[in-house]
């Protein structure tokens, strides 16, 4: 063999890896930053957020639903560019998210129910709370000065339907009765109508149930004052849609704080807000599950370059969406838009309701039969967030955030020092043992470990930049365990070398024959370690997956060093006089036994 070729190949690998480490760093990075791998939450600090499942009856959710929610939340976290986030279930109702160097408010959003429904806007009134002041009499309508639109791509030309675009005479909107049961979710408890009546008193309750439109009379508004003292979460959510809409004291500020899932009932009218406008919305005829794909992009048709969300629907979903836009465009159907809900073009509006709030309520410019666009006051972040939530699906469970904990960088630094100390001690013990037992051959072990360590470190830096791999304490443990795997391959080869010399072969010849026989065993042993690491990585998550990944990559790189350095360097040592010296080589007793046998 020609050892120089193997060593040249190894040197080329180091050159390429070094170039990736140095030139792959962000522009303007310092020397330290160029060689800095990504570190995990337990090493540099970060955020841990706990999400608690909230169900109507207070019982733990279905285990399959909890696991499905965990998978969707993990996808949402990854979509935000977070590296090696740990998303695990704890107990029967908790999901814990741990991310290095992230803010808790970023993680809170990933637990949103994110259930989208499309509902026709029936009416709009003031939701700012100004109407709750009986003097002077407030205006009962709040129409946004700039109304977003929903259009079809590539054109917004109406198709189908019977209306030619002229406004139809509005018909009084059916108002939900005050006797309908409350449907909001809240800490496992929903207030009944009798309980609500006791909270506000008979006079306020009677005034509220008699309303058929938003209150404008000063005396009536005064009687409704106790409703302004209701708590924002479950008490407001337990009111009927008619009360939420007609009572001025029920402001948009209170409505936006309702518990998650308050608007999940598809076959009932609901109330939601856009800004200070309080909207009465029809039953949901299209859901987010009808959307096949959502994408955030800049609207090229406008000079301002505003952000929009394009929606493509499934086959049945597209049919439902087309029917809904036809109904809104022609203002027909069982329920019709009131005059106040119509825009300048006298077109009904359809609200996209995400969780408890309206993300956009555009005028329908035609019967939309293809790709549709949701426009509104979107930023790049909010448009992407909406598109991601729609693409990754709706959570089957609603969550609250009872705890958010920050792991300090100081504590992480202590963990890092402890991990590096453990790795250093482990390597030192292997080196001491190898020099004590194998002498000159121990230098081969030492150099091999150094090269494996450099390759592993370079791979960590590159993988951190390209695929977001972060080094955690579990990963450090995987590298420490890999030291034992590397030491095993040395023992296999060196002991096989001794057997060859005992059988009467010269040391130089024994190096070649020992390698041929030992490499199969080395490959088999390392293959088993790699298989175990791959399986463990595939079936686990979080720290266990980090441990498996670190063990796998360290084992693979050790094999590379075995073939490109260890055997070639042994072939070169075999040509030296020191290798033939019993005192220096570490083969002393074996060489003496072989000499005596001859």
C-alpha positions in Angstrom: 0.0 0.0 0.0 0.9 3.7 -0.3 0.2 5.4 3.1 0.8 8.8 1.6 -2.3 8.5 -0.6 -4.5 7.8 2.4 -3.0 10.6 4.4 -3.4 13.0 1.5 -7.1 12.1 1.2 -7.5 12.8 4.9 -5.7 16.1 4.6 -8.0 17.1 1.7 -11.0 16.4 3.9 -9.6 18.7 6.6 -9.0 21.4 4.0 -12.6 21.3 2.7 -14.1 21.1 6.2 -11.9 24.0 7.4 -12.9 26.1 4.4 -16.6 25.4 5.2 -16.1 26.4 8.8 -14.2 29.6 8.0 -15.9 30.9 4.8 -19.4 29.6 5.8 -19.7 32.0 8.7 -21.9 35.1 8.4 -20.3 38.1 6.9 -18.4 40.2 9.4 -18.1 37.3 12.0 -15.2 37.4 14.4 -12.7 34.6 14.6 -14.4 33.2 17.7 -17.8 33.3 16.0 -16.4 31.4 12.9 -15.5 28.5 15.2 -18.6 28.7 17.4 -21.0 25.7 17.2 -24.7 26.2 18.0 -25.3 25.4 21.6 -28.5 24.2 23.1 -30.9 25.5 25.8 -29.1 23.7 28.6 -25.7 25.2 27.6 -26.4 28.8 26.6 -29.8 29.4 28.3 -33.2 29.9 26.6 -36.9 29.6 27.2 -39.1 26.7 28.3 -42.9 27.2 27.8 -45.5 24.9 29.2 -48.8 24.6 27.4 -51.8 23.2 29.3 -54.7 21.6 27.5 -58.0 23.2 28.3 -61.1 21.0 27.8 -64.8 21.8 28.3 -65.3 19.2 31.1 -61.9 19.7 32.7 -60.8 16.1 32.0 -57.6 15.3 30.3 -57.7 15.3 26.5 -57.6 12.2 24.3 -54.0 10.9 24.2 -54.0 10.7 20.4 -55.3 14.3 20.1 -52.5 15.4 22.5 -49.8 13.7 20.4 -51.2 15.1 17.2 -51.2 18.6 18.8 -47.6 18.0 19.8 -46.6 17.2 16.2 -48.3 20.3 14.8 -46.8 22.5 17.5 -43.3 21.1 16.7 -43.9 21.9 13.0 -44.9 25.4 13.8 -41.8 25.9 16.0 -39.5 24.6 13.3 -41.2 26.8 10.7 -40.1 29.9 12.7 -36.5 28.9 12.1 -35.9 27.7 15.7 -33.1 25.2 15.8 -33.4 21.8 17.6 -36.5 22.7 19.6 -37.6 20.2 22.1 -41.4 19.6 22.0 -42.5 16.8 24.4 -45.7 15.8 26.2 -45.7 15.7 30.0 -48.4 13.8 31.9 -51.8 13.7 30.3 -52.4 17.4 29.5 -49.1 19.3 29.2 -46.8 20.0 26.2 -43.4 21.5 27.0 -41.5 23.5 24.5 -37.8 24.2 25.1 -35.8 26.4 22.7 -32.4 28.0 23.1 -32.1 31.8 23.1 -35.7 32.5 22.2 -38.3 34.8 23.7 -41.3 33.2 25.3 -43.8 35.4 23.4 -42.6 33.7 20.2 -43.4 30.2 21.6 -46.8 31.2 23.1 -48.2 31.7 19.6 -47.5 28.2 18.5 -50.1 26.9 21.0 -52.9 28.9 19.5 -55.9 26.9 18.5 -55.6 28.5 15.0 -59.0 27.3 13.8 -60.0 29.3 10.7 -63.6 29.8 9.6 -65.0 32.0 6.9 -68.3 33.7 7.9 -70.4 36.3 6.1 -70.6 39.6 7.9 -74.2 40.4 8.8 -73.8 43.7 10.6 -71.3 45.9 12.3 -71.5 48.2 15.4 -69.1 50.1 17.6 -67.0 48.0 19.9 -64.8 50.6 21.4 -66.9 51.1 24.5 -67.8 54.7 23.6 -71.4 53.7 23.2 -71.6 52.6 26.8 -71.6 56.3 27.8 -75.3 57.4 27.7 -74.6 61.0 26.8 -74.4 62.0 24.1 -76.1 59.2 22.1 -73.5 57.3 20.1 -73.6 56.2 16.6 -74.5 52.6 16.2 -72.3 51.8 13.3 -68.6 51.6 12.8 -67.5 50.9 9.2 -63.8 50.8 8.5 -62.6 53.7 6.2 -60.5 51.3 4.2 -62.2 48.0 3.4 -60.1 45.0 2.3 -61.2 43.0 -0.6 -61.2 39.3 -1.6 -60.4 38.5 -5.1 -59.8 35.5 -7.3 -56.5 34.9 -9.1 -55.9 35.6 -11.9 -58.9 37.8 -12.3 -61.7 39.1 -10.0 -64.4 39.0 -12.7 -67.7 37.7 -11.3 -68.8 34.3 -12.6 -72.1 32.5 -12.0 -74.8 33.8 -9.8 -77.7 36.0 -10.7 -76.8 39.4 -9.4 -75.3 42.0 -11.7 -73.6 43.9 -9.0 -76.5 46.1 -7.9 -77.3 46.3 -4.2 -80.3 44.5 -3.0 -82.8 45.7 -0.4 -81.4 44.6 2.9 -83.6 42.2 5.0 -83.6 42.3 8.8 -81.0 39.9 10.1 -82.3 37.1 12.3 -81.0 37.7 15.8 -80.0 34.7 18.0 -82.3 34.3 20.9 -81.1 34.9 24.4 -82.2 31.5 25.6 -79.6 29.6 23.5 -77.0 27.8 25.6 -73.5 29.2 26.0 -70.9 27.2 24.2 -67.6 28.8 25.3 -64.7 26.8 26.7 -63.1 28.0 30.0 -61.0 26.3 32.5 -63.4 23.3 32.2 -66.4 25.5 33.2 -69.2 27.3 31.3 -71.6 29.6 33.0 -75.3 29.0 32.6 -77.9 31.7 31.8 -79.1 31.6 35.4 -75.6 32.1 36.8 -75.1 35.0 34.5 -78.4 36.5 35.5 -77.4 36.4 39.1 -74.1 38.2 38.3 -75.7 41.2 36.5 -79.1 41.4 38.3 -82.7 41.0 37.1 -83.0 44.5 35.7 -79.9 44.3 33.5 -80.7 40.8 32.4 -84.3 41.9 31.4 -82.9 44.9 29.5 -80.4 42.7 27.6 -82.8 40.0 26.6 -85.3 42.5 25.2 -82.7 44.0 22.8 -83.1 43.3 19.1 -80.4 45.7 18.0 -77.4 47.5 19.6 -78.7 49.7 22.5 -78.7 53.4 21.8 -81.2 54.7 24.4 -79.5 56.3 27.4 -81.8 54.7 30.0 -81.4 51.2 28.5 -77.6 51.6 28.4 -77.6 52.7 32.0 -79.5 49.5 33.0 -76.9 47.4 31.1 -74.0 48.8 33.2 -73.5 45.6 35.3 -72.4 43.8 32.1 -69.3 45.9 32.0 -68.2 44.3 35.3 -68.1 40.7 34.0 -64.8 39.0 33.7 -63.2 39.0 30.3 -62.7 35.2 29.9 -65.5 32.8 30.7 -68.3 35.2 31.7 -68.2 37.3 28.5 -67.7 34.1 26.4 -70.8 32.5 28.0 -73.1 35.3 26.8 -75.2 34.6 23.7 -74.0 36.2 20.5 -77.0 38.5 20.6 -76.0 39.9 23.9 -72.3 40.2 22.9 -73.3 42.2 19.9 -76.2 44.4 21.3 -74.7 45.3 24.7 -72.3 48.4 24.4 -70.5 47.4 27.6 -69.3 44.2 25.9 -66.4 45.8 24.1 -63.9 44.4 21.6 -61.3 44.5 24.3 -63.3 42.0 26.4 -64.3 39.9 23.4 -60.7 39.5 22.3 -59.8 38.1 25.7 -62.4 35.3 25.5 -61.0 31.8 26.2 -59.6 29.9 23.1 -62.2 28.1 21.2 -65.1 30.5 22.0 -66.0 30.8 18.2 -65.5 27.1 17.3 -69.3 26.4 16.9 -69.8 26.3 13.2 -73.6 26.2 13.0 -74.3 29.3 15.2 -73.9 33.0 14.6 -71.0 34.6 16.5 -69.5 38.0 17.3 -65.9 38.9 16.6 -63.9 42.2 16.3 -61.7 43.9 13.7 -60.1 46.9 15.4 -63.0 48.7 17.2 -65.6 47.3 14.9 -67.8 44.6 16.4 -69.1 42.2 13.8 -72.1 40.0 13.9 -71.2 37.0 11.8 -73.2 34.3 10.1 -72.7 30.5 10.6 -69.4 29.2 9.2 -69.8 27.7 5.8 -66.1 27.3 5.0 -63.4 26.1 7.4 -59.6 26.2 7.5 -59.6 22.5 6.8 -61.0 23.3 3.4 -57.8 25.1 2.5 -55.3 22.9 0.7 -52.5 25.4 0.6 -51.8 28.9 2.0 -48.8 31.1 1.0 -47.7 34.5 2.1 -46.4 36.8 -0.6 -46.1 40.5 -1.6 -49.0 41.8 -3.6 -47.4 42.8 -6.9 -50.5 44.6 -8.1 -50.0 47.4 -5.6 -47.3 49.9 -5.6 -47.1 49.8 -1.8 -46.1 46.1 -1.9 -48.5 45.0 0.9 -48.5 41.4 2.1 -51.3 39.1 1.3 -52.1 35.4 1.9 -53.1 33.3 -1.1 -55.5 30.4 -0.5 -56.0 27.3 -2.6 -58.9 25.1 -1.6 -59.6 21.4 -1.8 -62.1 20.1 -4.3 -65.1 20.2 -1.9 -63.7 23.2 -0.1 -63.5 25.2 -3.4 -67.2 24.4 -4.0 -68.2 25.6 -0.6 -66.0 28.7 -1.0 -67.5 29.5 -4.4 -71.0 29.1 -3.0 -70.2 31.4 0.0 -68.8 34.2 -2.3 -71.7 33.9 -4.6 -74.1 34.3 -1.7 -72.1 37.3 -0.4 -71.7 38.9 -3.8 -75.4 38.7 -4.6 -76.5 39.3 -0.9 -78.9 36.4 -0.9 -79.4 33.3 1.1 -81.2 32.6 4.4 -79.5 35.6 6.1 -78.6 38.8 4.4 -76.2 41.7 5.1 -77.6 44.7 6.8 -77.0 48.1 5.1 -74.3 49.0 7.6 -72.3 45.9 6.7 -72.1 46.8 3.0 -69.2 48.6 1.6 -69.1 51.3 -1.0 -69.8 48.9 -3.8 -72.8 47.5 -1.9 -71.1 44.1 -1.6 -71.3 41.8 1.4 -68.2 41.1 3.3 -66.8 37.7 4.3 -64.7 37.6 7.5 -61.8 35.2 8.0 -62.0 34.4 11.7 -58.9 32.9 13.2 -59.5 31.7 16.8 -61.3 34.6 18.5 -60.5 37.4 16.2 -61.0 38.6 12.6 -57.8 38.7 10.5 -59.5 40.1 7.5 -63.1 41.0 6.4 -62.9 41.8 2.7 -65.6 42.8 0.4 -66.4 40.1 -2.1 -65.7 41.5 -5.6 -67.0 38.5 -7.5 -67.8 34.8 -7.4 -64.4 33.3 -6.6 -63.8 30.1 -8.4 -60.0 29.7 -8.1 -57.1 30.8 -6.0 -58.2 33.6 -3.6 -56.4 36.3 -1.8 -56.9 37.5 1.8 -55.7 41.1 2.0 -55.6 43.4 5.0 -53.1 45.0 7.3 -50.6 42.2 7.1 -46.9 42.5 7.8 -44.4 39.9 6.5 -44.5 38.2 9.9 -48.2 38.1 10.4 -48.8 36.9 6.8 -46.3 34.1 7.2 -47.7 33.2 10.6 -51.3 32.9 9.2 -50.1 30.9 6.2 -48.0 28.5 8.4 -50.9 27.9 10.9 -53.2 27.1 8.0 -50.7 24.8 6.3 -49.9 22.9 9.5 -53.5 22.4 10.4 -55.7 23.2 13.4 -55.1 21.9 16.8 -57.7 19.5 18.1 -57.1 20.9 21.6 -57.1 24.4 23.0 -54.1 25.4 25.2 -53.3 27.9 27.9 -49.8 29.0 29.0 -49.6 28.5 32.8 -45.8 28.7 32.9 -42.9 30.2 31.0 -39.4 29.7 32.4 -36.1 31.2 31.3 -32.9 29.2 31.7 -30.0 31.7 32.3 -26.9 31.6 30.3 -24.9 31.5 33.6 -26.4 28.1 34.5 -25.8 26.9 30.9 -22.2 27.9 31.1 -21.7 25.8 34.2 -23.3 22.8 32.4 -20.9 23.4 29.5 -17.8 23.5 31.7 -19.0 20.3 33.4 -19.6 18.5 30.1 -16.2 19.6 28.6 -14.5 18.6 31.9 -16.1 15.1 31.7 -15.0 14.8 28.0 -11.5 15.8 28.9 -11.2 13.4 31.8 -12.5 10.6 29.6 -10.1 11.3 26.8 -7.2 11.7 29.3 -7.9 8.3 30.8 -8.0 6.6 27.4 -4.6 8.2 26.5 -3.0 7.3 29.8 -4.1 3.7 29.4 -3.0 3.5 25.8 0.5 4.9 26.5 0.9 2.6 29.6 -0.2 -0.5 27.8 0.9 0.1 24.1 3.7 2.7 24.5 4.6 3.8 21.0 1.4 2.5 19.6 -0.4 4.7 22.2 0.7 7.7 20.1 -1.4 6.3 17.3 -4.4 6.2 19.6 -3.7 9.8 20.8 -3.3 11.2 17.3 -6.4 9.4 16.1 -8.5 10.8 18.9 -7.2 14.3 18.2 -8.1 14.0 14.5 -11.5 12.5 15.3 -12.1 15.4 17.7 -11.2 18.0 15.1 -13.4 16.4 12.5 -16.3 16.2 14.9 -15.9 19.8 16.0 -15.8 21.0 12.4 -18.8 18.9 11.5 -20.7 20.4 14.5 -20.0 24.0 13.3 -21.1 23.2 9.7 -24.2 21.2 10.7 -25.2 24.0 13.0 -25.2 26.5 10.2 -26.7 24.2 7.5 -29.3 22.1 9.3 -29.6 23.9 12.7 -28.1 21.1 14.8 -27.4 22.4 18.3 -25.0 20.8 20.8 -26.6 19.9 24.2 -25.5 18.1 27.3 -27.0 15.0 25.8 -24.9 15.5 22.7 -21.7 15.9 24.8 -22.6 12.6 26.5 -22.9 10.9 23.1 -19.4 12.1 22.2 -18.0 10.8 25.5 -19.5 7.4 24.8 -18.0 7.5 21.3 -14.5 7.6 23.0 -15.2 4.0 24.2 -16.2 2.9 20.7 -13.0 4.4 19.3 -10.9 2.7 21.9 -12.5 -0.6 21.1 -11.3 -0.5 17.5 -7.8 0.2 18.7 -7.9 -2.8 21.0 -9.2 -5.1 18.3 -6.5 -4.1 15.8 -3.6 -4.1 18.2 -4.5 -7.4 19.8 -4.9 -8.9 16.4 -1.4 -7.6 15.5 0.0 -9.4 18.6 -1.7 -12.7 17.5 -0.1 -12.4 14.0 3.4 -11.9 15.6 2.8 -14.9 17.9 2.1 -17.0 14.8 5.6 -16.3 13.6 5.1 -13.4 11.2 7.4 -10.4 11.1 6.1 -7.2 12.6 5.9 -5.5 9.2 4.0 -8.4 7.7 1.8 -8.7 10.8 0.6 -5.1 10.4 -0.8 -5.9 6.9 -2.4 -9.2 7.9 -3.8 -7.9 11.2 -5.5 -5.1 9.4 -7.1 -7.4 6.8 -8.6 -9.5 9.6 -9.4 -6.8 12.1 -11.1 -4.4 9.8 -14.1 -6.7 9.4 -14.6 -6.9 13.1 -14.1 -3.1 13.4 -16.6 -2.5 10.7 -19.2 -4.8 12.3 -18.8 -3.3 15.7 -19.1 0.3 14.4 -22.0 -0.7 12.2 -23.9 -2.0 15.2 -23.2 1.3 17.0 -24.4 3.3 14.0 -27.6 1.2 13.6 -28.4 1.7 17.3 -27.8 5.4 17.0 -30.0 5.7 13.9 -32.9 3.7 15.4 -32.7 5.7 18.6 -32.7 8.9 16.7 -35.7 7.9 14.6 -37.9 6.8 17.5 -37.0 9.4 20.1 -37.0 13.2 20.4 -35.3 16.0 22.3 -32.2 15.2 24.4 -32.3 11.5 23.5 -32.3 12.3 19.8 -29.4 14.7 20.4 -27.5 11.9 22.1 -28.1 9.5 19.3 -27.1 12.0 16.6 -23.9 12.9 18.4 -23.0 9.2 18.9 -23.8 8.4 15.3 -21.7 11.2 13.8 -18.8 10.5 16.1 -18.8 6.8 15.3 -18.9 7.6 11.5 -16.0 10.0 11.7 -14.0 7.6 13.8 -14.4 5.0 11.0 -13.1 7.6 8.6 -10.0 8.2 10.7 -9.5 4.4 11.1 -9.2 3.9 7.4 -7.5 7.1 6.3 -5.1 7.5 9.3 -4.7 4.6 11.7 -3.8 1.9 9.3 -1.6 4.0 7.0 0.3 5.4 10.0 0.8 1.9 11.4 2.2 0.8 8.0 4.7 3.7 8.2 5.6 2.9 11.8 6.3 -0.7 10.9 9.2 0.5 8.7 11.0 2.1 11.6 13.5 0.6 14.0 11.5 1.9 17.0 8.6 -0.3 16.0 10.9 -3.4 16.2 12.2 -2.4 19.7 10.5 -4.3 22.5 10.9 -1.4 24.9 9.5 1.3 22.6 6.8 -0.4 20.4 4.6 -1.8 23.2 5.0 -5.2 21.6 7.8 -6.2 23.9 6.6 -9.5 25.4 5.1 -10.6 22.1 8.4 -9.9 20.3 10.4 -11.8 22.9 8.1 -14.7 22.8 8.3 -14.8 19.0 12.1 -14.6 19.2 12.3 -17.4 21.7 10.0 -19.5 19.6 12.3 -19.1 16.6 
